[in-house]
């Protein structure tokens, strides 16, 4: 799902303003009674919501749902949700435009401040929330052996993103003429414990068949040790052997993700 950022653009707000103002003469005074004018604080709230509505109506799925309506109707709904009428909004905009342009500039500055604050808060929430759709894999998306190395085990190291379940998936084809012994995928959680190799917490090994057919591997493990900093492993691991020998395999569609609780339940039900 894509995230559409709010772009603070004065032209959009002016467009909304022009839509609301049904008639605006060029005299020095608006002729609007001040008692009919929406106070600046409430005007700020109204224009903030009108700006948000304009952004939502430019989002294709929402625009499609409201395509049968006149755009003025949509803005009128927003106005009425504030306990106001379109006539009140028209008169107030005329008043601020003509009689109090400095006050209108102050209102606009506060609208921009509100929208900027909303955007900053949203981006902070997104930054702190794990994205189940984000692939953590930092290597190549596909490998062909022996082109990638005659006996390359395809080692990897990826930083973890907190506690919880992690899922590694890939599409692996090991051909019948592959010369490795016991081909398998090996994965482990890792942290530096001061030793030369570091501490490994092994996942269950996934054996690979030499049948020249693509195999979709699915390896999942729960991380519950806060000392762990990385997920490491070898996608095409093998037992040691001497002499010259070569692998013949293809690995594609590699994905390593941190699962949300909902996705974790879905994976367990499959």
Residue pairs with C-beta under 8 A, 6 or more apart in sequence:
1 133
3 126
4 55
4 59
5 119
5 123
6 55
6 115
6 118
6 119
8 112
8 115
8 116
10 108
12 51
12 54
13 47
13 51
13 108
13 111
15 54
16 47
16 50
16 51
16 54
16 75
17 93
17 97
19 71
19 72
19 75
20 50
20 75
20 86
20 89
20 90
20 93
21 90
21 93
21 94
21 97
22 90
23 94
24 94
24 97
24 98
25 98
27 98
28 98
29 98
29 99
30 94
30 95
30 97
30 98
30 99
32 91
32 92
32 94
32 95
32 98
32 99
34 95
36 88
36 91
36 92
36 95
37 91
37 92
37 95
37 96
38 46
38 84
38 88
38 89
38 92
40 103
40 106
40 107
42 82
42 84
43 92
43 96
43 107
44 107
44 110
44 111
44 114
45 82
46 78
46 79
46 82
46 84
46 89
47 107
47 108
47 111
48 111
48 114
48 115
49 78
49 81
49 82
50 75
50 78
50 79
51 111
51 115
52 115
53 74
53 75
53 78
56 62
57 63
57 66
57 71
57 74
66 74
72 86
75 86
76 86
79 85
79 86
79 88
79 89
80 86
96 103
96 104
96 107
97 104
130 161
130 162
130 164
130 258
130 260
132 257
132 258
132 259
132 260
132 262
132 263
133 257
134 257
135 255
135 256
135 257
136 158
136 159
136 161
136 231
136 256
136 257
136 258
137 156
137 158
137 254
137 255
137 256
138 156
138 158
139 154
139 156
139 254
140 254
141 252
141 253
141 254
142 250
142 251
142 252
142 253
142 254
143 152
143 154
143 235
143 236
143 249
143 250
143 251
143 252
144 249
144 250
145 152
145 236
145 246
145 247
145 248
145 249
145 250
146 246
146 247
146 248
148 154
149 247
150 245
150 246
150 247
151 180
151 238
151 245
151 246
151 247
152 236
152 247
153 234
153 235
153 236
153 237
153 238
154 234
154 235
154 236
154 251
155 232
155 233
155 234
156 232
156 233
156 234
156 235
157 190
157 230
157 231
157 232
158 230
158 231
158 232
158 256
159 229
159 230
160 166
160 189
160 223
160 228
160 229
160 230
160 231
160 258
161 258
162 223
162 258
163 223
163 224
163 225
163 226
164 222
164 223
164 258
164 259
164 264
165 220
165 221
165 222
165 223
165 258
165 259
165 264
165 267
166 220
166 221
166 222
166 223
166 231
166 256
166 257
166 258
166 259
167 218
167 219
167 220
167 255
167 256
167 257
167 259
167 267
168 185
168 187
168 217
168 218
168 219
168 220
168 231
168 233
168 255
168 256
169 216
169 217
169 218
169 219
169 253
169 254
169 255
170 185
170 216
170 217
170 235
170 251
170 252
170 253
170 254
170 255
171 214
171 215
171 216
171 217
171 251
171 252
171 253
172 185
172 208
172 214
172 215
172 216
172 217
172 235
172 236
172 249
172 250
172 251
173 212
173 213
173 214
173 215
173 249
173 250
173 251
174 180
174 183
174 208
174 209
174 210
174 211
174 212
174 215
174 236
174 247
174 248
174 249
175 210
175 212
175 248
175 249
176 210
176 211
176 212
177 248
178 210
178 246
178 247
178 248
178 249
179 245
179 246
179 247
179 248
180 236
180 238
180 239
180 241
180 245
180 247
181 238
181 239
181 240
181 241
182 207
182 238
182 239
183 207
183 208
183 210
183 236
183 237
183 238
183 247
183 249
184 205
184 206
184 207
184 208
184 237
184 238
185 205
185 206
185 208
185 217
185 219
185 233
185 234
185 235
185 236
185 237
186 202
186 203
186 205
186 233
186 234
186 237
187 202
187 203
187 219
187 221
187 231
187 232
187 233
188 200
188 201
188 202
188 203
188 231
188 232
188 233
189 200
189 201
189 203
189 221
189 223
189 225
189 228
189 230
189 231
189 232
190 198
190 199
190 200
190 201
190 228
190 229
190 230
190 231
190 232
191 198
191 199
191 225
191 227
191 228
191 229
191 230
192 198
192 199
192 229
193 199
193 227
199 227
200 232
201 225
201 228
203 219
203 221
203 233
204 219
204 221
206 217
206 219
208 215
208 217
208 236
208 249
209 215
214 250
216 253
218 267
220 259
220 267
231 256
235 251
235 254
236 247
236 249
236 251
238 247
257 263
259 267
